């Protein structure tokens, strides 16, 4: 019994925790876990159980569920645990681990602190080109002066045995006793007594510190995508710091609309241009100037689409591979056309305004001449949906691009 290590002193109780869980001292770890699950479900306060009993069985499991603590208990009893340090946490946390996916037969290492979430504003150009953004935050860090102890001459509170709470019993009448849980007045609910508090942190064990995180934005990242900094959340004694989770937030662009790895761009042309041809240019998201010319002899109906291959968004998996850029043509019709002057049609139809179809070309700017190809947008949308389903399980960052159903083909 007790692990076969010569047995504990006679005045040390090493049976209590086993009795609480209703198991033998030779019980295996899996049997201890099963016993706790059964008792916790029965006595949890949220299920109408007794809170004191629930704390009692949780304390027993905290010890016996951890082989190292169980070894101490089998030899030295509860005093051995006090000397070696106990968990002293909230019993409900352990219950959540057992029944809410926390898993495992006893916690290994310190519990994890809360994650902190931030929203970081980025532009479509940032997601297209990639880059780095700085995020400045204030976080709690363990005091370096006292190393998170709080000062000197620190001891576990004897009134609550380090729990920070005590159970108070009141006699309401013959055979009637009320049980009340209250903060320990000896330690103020802290579970320990600090005689000489640290001058740096005033006994708080932590300090506030400003820190700058560099958020690396990879080409092809999406609106709403998360960048995670492991262990960069608030520090506190006895816990493992949580994560800082940065969510990218991209507003709508004034010219481009993104849909998956593709871009949509609307271009206004006059009726004359739609019938006789056009030339225009625009600045792409990476600063290049895209120059477009119509195909000889082809007309461009209102709201028809043409595709510029490989000029869309970089794919996240391979930034050297890009989607397509779809141009939707918006034909501006004249207010009136007098049918008597069909032979003067070229004079009646308004042409493009000088310079309206060209962006400003900066010195040294790279100019690429591109080719428009025929595209059936219904087929293209079906392909996009299949791409997005295979990439992210059907979640789409569709921002409304290409909502029209029209398409055009060579005449």
N, C-alpha and C positions, 0 to 999 in steps of 0.2 A: 504493500500500500504506500501511497504518497511518493511513488517513483523509486522506492527501494534505495534511499540514500541515508539510511541510518535512523530516520524518523525525527520529528521535531521535538523540542523540549515539551515537557508535560503540560505547561501552562499556556501553550500556543494552540489556538483553535484552527485546525486546517480542514475541518469538515463542513463548516457553515455554508460556503458557496455551493458545494456539491449538493447539500441538502436543499438549499433554496431552489436549485434547478431540478431536483428530483432525480439525480443520476449517481452512479457509483464513482469512486475515485479512479477506477481503472478505465473510465469511459474514454472512447476515442474522440478526436476533435469533431468529426462529423456528427457524432451522437450529441455532443455538447451544443452544437449549432442547432440541431433539430429540437432539442429540449428548450432552448431559448426561444426559438420561433413559436413554438406551441404556447409557452408561458406568456410571451410578450403579446401575442394575439388575444389571449384571454384577459390579461390584466391592463392592457393599454387604456389610459383615461379616456381617449376619444371613443373607445368602444364600451364605455361604462365600467371599466375596471378601477381598481384602487391604485391611486397614484403612488402611494408609499410602497406598495408591493411591486409595482412596475419598476420603481427606482432600485429596489432591492435585487430583483432578478437581473436588471441591466448591469448593476455593479458586479454581480457574480459573473455574468458573461464577459464583461470587460476584462476580467482577470483570467478566467478559465479558457476563454476563446483565444487568448494569446499564449502560445507555448512558453515564452520567456517569463511572463508574469505568473503563469500557472506553476512553473518550476519554483519561483520565489515563494509563492503562497504555500505550496506543499511542504516547504521547509521551514518558513518563518511566519506563516499566517499573514493577517492584514498588516501587521507592523512591518513586515518585510516589504510589502508593497509601498507603504508610506516612505520607507527609506529609499526604495528604488525608483519611486515616482510613478504615480498612476495617471490615468487619462483625465479624470475629473471633468468630463464634458457633459453635454446635455444628453440624457438618455434617449430623447426623441430623435437625435441625430443618428444614433445607432439603429434605432427602429426603422428609420427611413432607408438606411443602407441595406438592411436586411430585406425589406419588403418593397423598396422603391428602386431597385436596380443597383444599389451600392455594392452588394455582393461580398463574398469572402467570409471566411471564418475568423473574424476579428480584424481590426484595422491594422495595416502595416504602415508605420511611420505616422507623421503628423497629418492632421486633417487639412484639407485644402481650403484656402480663403475664397472670398467671393471674387468673381470676375468683374471687371469694369469695362463698360462699353462706351465708345466714342463714335461720333459721325464726323467724317473728314470730307470737306467739300473739294471736289476735283472737277476739271473741265473735260469735255470730250477729247480735246487735244492731248490731255495728260494720259488718258486711257489708250489713245492711238500711238503716241510717241514713247510712252513710258517715262520714268523719272523718279524723283525722290521728293517727298513732302515732309516737313518737320511738324511734329505734334508735341506741344509743350503741356506738361501736366504736373500737378502737385500730388505726391503720394506719401504715405506713411512708411517710414523705415525704422528698423530697430536701432535704438540709441547706441552709438558706438562707445560712449563713455562708460555705461554700465552693462553693455552687451545684452540689453533687454531684460536685465534682472530687476531694475527699478531702484537700486541702491545697494547698501551693505546691511549686514545683519538681517537677512530676509529669512523668515521661517513660515512654515505652514501653519495656518490658523488652527488652534486646538479646539476652538468652539464649534467649527463646522467641518473639521478635518479636510480643509482645502476645497470644499464644495461651494462655498460662498453663500449657502442657504442652510437653514435649520428648520426642523419640524417642531412646532410649538403645540402643546396639548392643553386644552381648556376643559374644565369640568363644567358641563352644562346642567347637570342634575344627577340624581342617583342612577348609576349605570350608563350615563350618557357623556361621551367625551368627544370634543371637536378637535380635529387635527388641522393645523394651519401651517402652510409653508411660508417662510419669511426670510428676508435677507439677514445674514449674520451681522449682528451689531458689533461684534468684536473686530471684524476686518472690513466692514462696510460692503460686504458682498464680493470682495476680491479674492477670498480664499487664502490669503496670506497676509502677513504683517511685516511691513518694512520699517525698521527702526530709523535708519539714516537714508533719507530719500536722495536720489541722484540729483545734483544741482543742474545738470544739463537738461534732463527731461522732466524734472519735478516728480519723479516716481512713476511717470506714465509709461515708461519702457519704450516708447516710440517717439519719433520726431517727424515733422513735416519737411519734405525736401522737394525741390523743383527738379524736374528731369525732362530732357528733350529726346523723343524717340524719332528715328528716321524711318518713315514709311516708304518702302520701296514699291513703286507701282510698275508692274510688268506690262509690256505691250499686250493689248488684247484683253485686259481685265475689264470687268463689267460693273455697271451700276449696282450697288448693293453687295458687291463681293467683300469678303472680310479678310483682313490681315491680322494675324494673331501674334502677340508678343508673350511668350510663355514666361510665367513667373514674374511679370513686371507690375502686378497689382500691389495693393497695400500689404506691407509686412506687419507681422505681429508675433510675439513670442508663442511658440508651440503650434504654429500653423505653417503650412507651405503656401507661399503667396499665390494668389489666383493669377489669371491672365488678363492682359489688356487686349480687348477686341476692337479693332478699328474697322468700321463699315464705310466703304466709299460711297459718296453721295454725289451723283452727277446730274446737273440740271439739263434741260433741253437745249440743244444747240440752235442758233438762229438760222442756220443754213442746212445743216445735215441732220438726218434722222438715222439712228442706228437700229438695226434689227439683226440680232445674232452677230455674225461676222460680215454683215453686208451694210452698205450705206445707201441712203436715198437722198437725192438732190433734185430740187424743182428749178426748172429754167423757163423763164418767160420768153416767148418769141412772138413776132408779129405775124399776121395772117400772110403777108407777103413772104416772110421768111419760111413759113411752114410749107409754102407752095414752091418757092424758087430756090431755097437753100439759105444757110446761115453760117456764121462763125462766132464763137464766143469763148471766153476763158474764165476760170475762177481759181481761187487759191484753195489748195487742199489743206487738210489738217496738219500736215507736216511742213507747210510753207511753200511747197512746190506749186507752180502755176500749171494748171491743166488747160490745154488748148483743144477745142473741139470744133470740127468742121462737119457739115452735113454731107451725106453721100450724094454724089451727082445724080440728079433726076429723081430723087426720092422725096416724097411729101411726108409731113409729120402732123397727123391729126391731133386734136386737143386731148390732153391727158394720156398720150401714148408713152410707152416706156422704151428706153434703149439701155443697154448694159455696156459698161466699160469694165472689161475683165481685169481681175486682180488689182483693182484700185479701191477695194473695200477695206474692212477692218482686219488688222493682223489677228490670226488665230492664237489663242492662249497657249496651245500645245506647241505651236511652231510659229513664232512671229515673222518668219520669212515667207509664210504662206498667208495670203490675204483673200478675203471674199471679193465680191463684185460691188461696183458702184452703179446704181440704177438711176438714170436720169428720167424724170417725168417732165414732159413738155407741156406747158400751159400756153395755149394759143390765145393771144389778145386780138379779139375781133373788133373791126371798126364799128362805130355806132350806126352808120348808114352806108349803103352801097346802092347807087342808082343804076338799074339794069340797062338804061339807055347808053351807058358809057362802058359797055363791056370791052370795046376795042381799046379803051383807055385804062384798063384794069391796073396796069402797073403804076399809073399816076394816082389812082384813087386809093389803092391800098397803102397804108402807112408803113414805112420802112423802119428799121431800127434807129433809135436815137444815137447820135454820135457818142461813141465811147461807153454806151450803156451795157454792152455785152462783153466788156473786157475789164479785168481788174488791173489795178496799178501794178506795173512790173518794177520791182525794186532792183537796184543795181546788184548784179551778180546772181540774180534769182535763176534757178534751174527751170527751164521750160520744156515740158514734155508734150508732144503731139500724140493724141490717143485716137483710137478707132471705136466708133459706136457699132454694136452688133445687135441683130434682131433678138427679141426676147419675148416669150409668152409668160406673163407674170403669174398666171394661174399655176403653170407647171413649176415655175421658179419658187412660188410660195410653198407648194407641196414639198419640194426638195428641202427648203429651209426648215420646214417643220420636222422633217425626218432627221436633218442634221442636229437640230436642237434637242430632239428626243434622245438621240443616241449620245449627245454630249452631256446633258444635265437632267435627264429623266423627265423631260417635258417642260421644265421651268423655262420661261422665256423672258428676255429683257426687252421684248418688243415695245418700242416707244411710239408705235402708231404709224411707222413708215409704210408707204405703199398701200394705203387703205383702199385705193381705187382698184376696180376690177378690169379696167380697160387695158388693152395691149395693142401694139401696132406691128405690122409686118411690112416687108418691102412691097412696094406697089409695082 
